[in-house]
Amino acid sequence: MKMSSKPRVVKDYVKLDKRVKQLIKLNYPEGFEDHLVKFKNKDGNTVSALPFETEDYYYLIRMTISQAQEIIEDDDDYDDEGFLKEEIKEEYEENIDEEFE
């Protein structure tokens, strides 16, 4: 895993703000479970997380494979096959474009 010089943020998915969740969904439109990485936390325990990088931060979003599957299953932004719905993708892309105008 390539380490970034950006500040690292290790957080649970549910504690992320709405904008970061939208960016993550755009980055992982086919779900999270195939993108999880393992690392040792400060206590030396092996933890799995979803890596995600923004302009300012390098996130490691703590989740297990089963949590990753459950997040997608419970999220109405994803269809029954676990893919981000096209209209949701377009809406999120529009929101991001507006931020940078």
N, CA, C and O of each residue as an XYZ file, in Angstrom:
404
protein
N       0.855     -1.182      0.000
C       0.000      0.000      0.000
C       0.895      1.236      0.000
O       1.753      1.396      0.868
N       0.683      2.099     -0.976
C       1.452      3.331     -1.096
C       0.960      4.331     -0.059
O      -0.232      4.631      0.005
N       1.865      4.836      0.737
C       1.465      5.799      1.763
C       1.568      7.211      1.206
O       2.510      7.558      0.495
N       0.604      7.985      1.541
C       0.539      9.357      1.097
C       1.142     10.257      2.174
O       1.175      9.890      3.348
N       1.614     11.428      1.773
C       2.142     12.385      2.748
C       1.018     13.215      3.364
O       1.258     14.032      4.253
N      -0.196     13.005      2.895
C      -1.354     13.715      3.441
C      -1.677     13.184      4.836
O      -1.319     12.055      5.172
N      -2.355     13.998      5.646
C      -2.775     13.490      6.957
C      -3.681     12.273      6.791
O      -4.567     12.253      5.937
N      -3.439     11.258      7.626
C      -4.239     10.029      7.579
C      -5.424     10.159      8.521
O      -5.283     10.603      9.661
N      -6.583      9.769      8.036
C      -7.792      9.768      8.851
C      -8.337      8.347      8.851
O      -8.675      7.806      7.798
N      -8.422      7.741     10.041
C      -9.000      6.416     10.177
C     -10.354      6.605     10.844
O     -10.438      7.097     11.969
N     -11.421      6.207     10.138
C     -12.765      6.497     10.620
C     -13.731      5.395     10.218
O     -13.483      4.656      9.265
N     -14.819      5.290     10.942
C     -15.894      4.373     10.568
C     -16.758      5.038      9.504
O     -16.926      6.258      9.510
N     -17.302      4.244      8.596
C     -18.117      4.773      7.497
C     -19.280      5.621      8.012
O     -19.557      6.689      7.466
N     -19.953      5.159      9.045
C     -21.139      5.875      9.551
C     -20.793      7.255     10.096
O     -21.670      8.113     10.193
N     -19.537      7.484     10.452
C     -19.129      8.767     11.025
C     -18.636      9.771      9.988
O     -18.283     10.900     10.328
N     -18.614      9.356      8.721
C     -18.176     10.254      7.657
C     -19.284     11.246      7.322
O     -20.468     10.939      7.462
N     -18.887     12.442      6.878
C     -19.932     13.387      6.482
C     -20.469     13.023      5.098
O     -19.853     12.263      4.351
N     -21.613     13.576      4.785
C     -22.366     13.230      3.568
C     -21.524     13.430      2.303
O     -21.541     12.586      1.408
N     -20.792     14.538      2.228
C     -19.999     14.842      1.040
C     -18.928     13.774      0.817
O     -18.733     13.319     -0.310
N     -18.233     13.374      1.885
C     -17.183     12.360      1.751
C     -17.795     11.033      1.309
O     -17.220     10.329      0.479
N     -18.964     10.689      1.863
C     -19.640      9.454      1.438
C     -19.973      9.507     -0.054
O     -19.820      8.510     -0.760
N     -20.426     10.665     -0.532
C     -20.741     10.797     -1.956
C     -19.491     10.606     -2.809
O     -19.533      9.926     -3.834
N     -18.390     11.200     -2.389
C     -17.132     11.048     -3.132
C     -16.672      9.589     -3.145
O     -16.179      9.095     -4.159
N     -16.837      8.915     -2.022
C     -16.456      7.498     -1.938
C     -17.311      6.665     -2.887
O     -16.803      5.783     -3.580
N     -18.608      6.949     -2.912
C     -19.506      6.201     -3.809
C     -19.118      6.412     -5.268
O     -19.160      5.472     -6.061
N     -18.739      7.641     -5.630
C     -18.304      7.904     -6.998
C     -16.998      7.169     -7.303
O     -16.785      6.710     -8.426
N     -16.149      7.064     -6.321
C     -14.859      6.401     -6.497
C     -15.001      4.871     -6.545
O     -14.216      4.189     -7.204
N     -15.999      4.352     -5.848
C     -16.237      2.907     -5.776
C     -17.679      2.593     -6.187
O     -18.470      2.131     -5.365
N     -18.028      2.845     -7.465
C     -19.424      2.657     -7.900
C     -19.878      1.194     -7.918
O     -21.074      0.921     -8.018
N     -18.946      0.267     -7.824
C     -19.296     -1.161     -7.845
C     -19.160     -1.784     -6.461
O     -19.023     -3.001     -6.336
N     -19.198     -0.950     -5.421
C     -19.112     -1.469     -4.061
C     -17.704     -1.413     -3.511
O     -16.757     -1.029     -4.197
N     -17.590     -1.807     -2.244
C     -16.349     -1.610     -1.503
C     -15.537     -2.869     -1.257
O     -14.313     -2.800     -1.146
N     -16.195     -4.020     -1.169
C     -15.535     -5.206     -0.619
C     -14.281     -5.638     -1.366
O     -13.357     -6.166     -0.746
N     -14.220     -5.431     -2.685
C     -13.045     -5.855     -3.453
C     -11.873     -4.888     -3.319
O     -10.800     -5.132     -3.871
N     -12.073     -3.799     -2.592
C     -11.043     -2.756     -2.493
C     -10.478     -2.596     -1.080
O      -9.674     -1.700     -0.826
N     -10.896     -3.456     -0.179
C     -10.435     -3.344      1.202
C      -8.955     -3.707      1.314
O      -8.464     -4.592      0.614
N      -8.260     -3.011      2.202
C      -6.859     -3.303      2.490
C      -6.746     -3.645      3.974
O      -7.608     -3.290      4.778
N      -5.681     -4.330      4.313
C      -5.444     -4.669      5.724
C      -4.247     -3.861      6.216
O      -3.283     -3.649      5.480
N      -4.321     -3.416      7.464
C      -3.204     -2.710      8.073
C      -3.241     -2.936      9.573
O      -4.249     -3.380     10.121
N      -2.145     -2.630     10.223
C      -2.064     -2.760     11.690
C      -2.443     -1.416     12.302
O      -1.911     -0.375     11.916
N      -3.367     -1.449     13.259
C      -3.736     -0.210     13.938
C      -2.724      0.102     15.031
O      -1.744     -0.624     15.202
N      -2.961      1.183     15.770
C      -1.995      1.615     16.781
C      -1.798      0.588     17.892
O      -0.781      0.617     18.585
N      -2.754     -0.313     18.068
C      -2.650     -1.363     19.084
C      -2.003     -2.641     18.540
O      -1.847     -3.621     19.268
N      -1.627     -2.622     17.256
C      -0.993     -3.786     16.656
C      -1.958     -4.818     16.111
O      -1.537     -5.893     15.682
N      -3.255     -4.509     16.120
C      -4.262     -5.429     15.592
C      -4.428     -5.215     14.090
O      -4.336     -4.087     13.605
N      -4.669     -6.286     13.365
C      -4.918     -6.178     11.932
C      -6.359     -5.739     11.716
O      -7.298     -6.323     12.257
N      -6.505     -4.696     10.913
C      -7.813     -4.101     10.642
C      -7.976     -4.016      9.134
O      -7.001     -3.797      8.415
N      -9.203     -4.188      8.646
C      -9.442     -3.970      7.222
C     -10.136     -2.630      7.050
O     -10.919     -2.201      7.897
N      -9.830     -1.979      5.932
C     -10.386     -0.651      5.685
C     -10.427     -0.376      4.190
O      -9.741     -1.016      3.393
N     -11.241      0.580      3.848
C     -11.359      1.042      2.467
C     -10.487      2.280      2.318
O     -10.734      3.279      2.995
N      -9.470      2.248      1.451
C      -8.646      3.442      1.262
C      -9.365      4.442      0.371
O     -10.024      4.071     -0.600
N      -9.228      5.709      0.714
C      -9.841      6.756     -0.098
C      -9.059      8.034      0.103
O      -8.751      8.416      1.232
N      -8.737      8.698     -1.005
C      -7.915      9.893     -0.935
C      -8.671     11.092     -1.494
O      -9.265     11.022     -2.570
N      -8.639     12.189     -0.750
C      -9.180     13.457     -1.241
C      -7.997     14.401     -1.449
O      -6.842     14.018     -1.261
N      -8.294     15.609     -1.830
C      -7.250     16.605     -2.028
C      -6.464     16.842     -0.732
O      -5.263     17.112     -0.761
N      -7.167     16.736      0.410
C      -6.554     17.096      1.686
C      -6.181     15.928      2.588
O      -5.287     16.059      3.424
N      -6.856     14.775      2.431
C      -6.674     13.677      3.383
C      -6.548     12.327      2.698
O      -7.015     12.119      1.579
N      -5.894     11.412      3.420
C      -5.858     10.009      3.027
C      -6.689      9.260      4.062
O      -6.277      9.124      5.214
N      -7.857      8.777      3.652
C      -8.776      8.097      4.557
C      -8.547      6.591      4.529
O      -8.253      6.008      3.486
N      -8.688      5.985      5.687
C      -8.830      4.540      5.807
C     -10.144      4.346      6.547
O     -10.231      4.607      7.747
N     -11.166      3.888      5.832
C     -12.504      3.759      6.405
C     -12.653      2.322      6.902
O     -12.735      1.378      6.116
N     -12.685      2.184      8.217
C     -12.733      0.855      8.835
C     -14.009      0.120      8.443
O     -15.118      0.630      8.605
N     -13.822     -1.098      7.921
C     -14.959     -1.980      7.656
C     -14.454     -3.374      7.329
O     -13.379     -3.551      6.756
N     -15.257     -4.356      7.705
C     -14.972     -5.743      7.342
C     -15.649     -6.022      5.994
O     -16.408     -5.191      5.494
N     -15.375     -7.173      5.422
C     -16.027     -7.539      4.163
C     -17.537     -7.584      4.356
O     -18.287     -7.082      3.520
N     -17.984     -8.187      5.460
C     -19.439     -8.277      5.673
C     -20.054     -6.894      5.892
O     -21.177     -6.648      5.450
N     -19.343     -5.992      6.561
C     -19.863     -4.625      6.710
C     -19.915     -3.920      5.365
O     -20.868     -3.194      5.080
N     -18.899     -4.126      4.536
C     -18.870     -3.514      3.207
C     -20.078     -3.985      2.388
O     -20.719     -3.187      1.704
N     -20.380     -5.277      2.463
C     -21.529     -5.825      1.730
C     -22.831     -5.250      2.287
O     -23.728     -4.885      1.527
N     -22.928     -5.171      3.602
C     -24.149     -4.680      4.246
C     -24.406     -3.201      3.919
O     -25.549     -2.810      3.685
N     -23.353     -2.386      3.901
C     -23.503     -0.963      3.578
C     -24.134     -0.817      2.195
O     -25.065     -0.035      2.008
N     -23.618     -1.577      1.230
C     -24.132     -1.488     -0.147
C     -25.566     -2.019     -0.221
O     -26.419     -1.414     -0.871
N     -25.832     -3.144      0.441
C     -27.186     -3.729      0.418
C     -28.220     -2.780      1.018
O     -29.347     -2.701      0.529
N     -27.843     -2.064      2.072
C     -28.782     -1.190      2.778
C     -28.885      0.207      2.174
O     -29.741      0.994      2.579
N     -28.018      0.522      1.208
C     -27.975      1.875      0.650
C     -28.828      1.954     -0.612
O     -28.569      1.245     -1.585
N     -29.842      2.811     -0.598
C     -30.728      2.963     -1.750
C     -30.034      3.566     -2.965
O     -30.597      3.551     -4.060
N     -28.830      4.093     -2.796
C     -28.084      4.644     -3.929
C     -27.553      3.543     -4.845
O     -27.167      3.812     -5.983
N     -27.534      2.304     -4.351
C     -27.034      1.165     -5.115
C     -28.195      0.273     -5.549
O     -29.177      0.115     -4.824
N     -28.064     -0.306     -6.742
C     -29.119     -1.200     -7.234
C     -28.964     -2.598     -6.623
O     -28.083     -2.829     -5.795
N     -29.819     -3.510     -7.036
C     -29.827     -4.865     -6.471
C     -28.550     -5.648     -6.770
O     -28.223     -6.597     -6.058
N     -27.833     -5.257     -7.811
C     -26.571     -5.932     -8.145
C     -25.382     -5.307     -7.418
O     -24.258     -5.793     -7.538
N     -25.622     -4.236     -6.670
C     -24.537     -3.603     -5.927
C     -23.797     -2.525     -6.696
O     -22.664     -2.183     -6.359
N     -24.439     -1.985     -7.736
C     -23.826     -0.919     -8.528
C     -24.498      0.413     -8.212
O     -25.709      0.474     -8.003
N     -23.705      1.470     -8.180
C     -24.245      2.809     -7.961
C     -25.208      3.139     -9.099
O     -24.856      3.016    -10.272
N     -26.426      3.560     -8.749
C     -27.423      3.876     -9.768
C     -26.955      5.069    -10.594
O     -26.369      6.017    -10.072
N     -27.229      4.998    -11.899
C     -26.741      6.024    -12.834
C     -27.243      7.425    -12.465
O     -26.482      8.391    -12.523
N     -28.525      7.538    -12.085
C     -29.067      8.865    -11.759
C     -28.429      9.428    -10.482
O     -28.265     10.642    -10.353
N     -28.075      8.561     -9.556
C     -27.402      8.986     -8.322
C     -25.990      9.453     -8.666
O     -25.526     10.481     -8.173
N     -25.320      8.687     -9.510
C     -23.960      9.048     -9.936
C     -23.963     10.436    -10.575
O     -23.114     11.272    -10.264
N     -24.918     10.673    -11.463
C     -25.000     11.972    -12.136
C     -25.278     13.097    -11.145
O     -24.696     14.178    -11.247
N     -26.165     12.844    -10.190
C     -26.502     13.850     -9.185
C     -25.271     14.201     -8.342
O     -25.007     15.377     -8.093
N     -24.528     13.198     -7.907
C     -23.338     13.434     -7.084
C     -22.261     14.163     -7.882
O     -21.585     15.046     -7.353
N     -22.099     13.794     -9.161
C     -21.109     14.465    -10.004
C     -21.474     15.930    -10.183
O     -20.602     16.800    -10.180
N     -22.778     16.204    -10.342
C     -23.250     17.582    -10.453
C     -22.939     18.369     -9.187
O     -22.467     19.504     -9.260
N     -23.202     17.768     -8.015
C     -22.934     18.425     -6.733
C     -21.462     18.799     -6.610
O     -21.123     19.883     -6.135
N     -20.603     17.901     -7.037
C     -19.165     18.150     -6.940
C     -18.742     19.244     -7.919
O     -17.933     20.106     -7.576
N     -19.285     19.209     -9.131
C     -18.979     20.249    -10.104
C     -19.388     21.620     -9.585
O     -18.658     22.594     -9.768
N     -20.551     21.705     -8.937
C     -21.030     22.979     -8.400
C     -20.111     23.510     -7.313
O     -19.926     24.721     -7.188
N     -19.541     22.621     -6.539
C     -18.628     23.025     -5.456
C     -17.419     23.757     -5.992
O     -16.895     24.655     -5.334
N     -16.967     23.386     -7.182
C     -15.731     23.923     -7.725
C     -15.949     25.021     -8.761
O     -15.009     25.410     -9.455
N     -17.162     25.518     -8.872
C     -17.436     26.601     -9.818
C     -17.069     27.929     -9.216
O     -17.228     28.965     -9.862
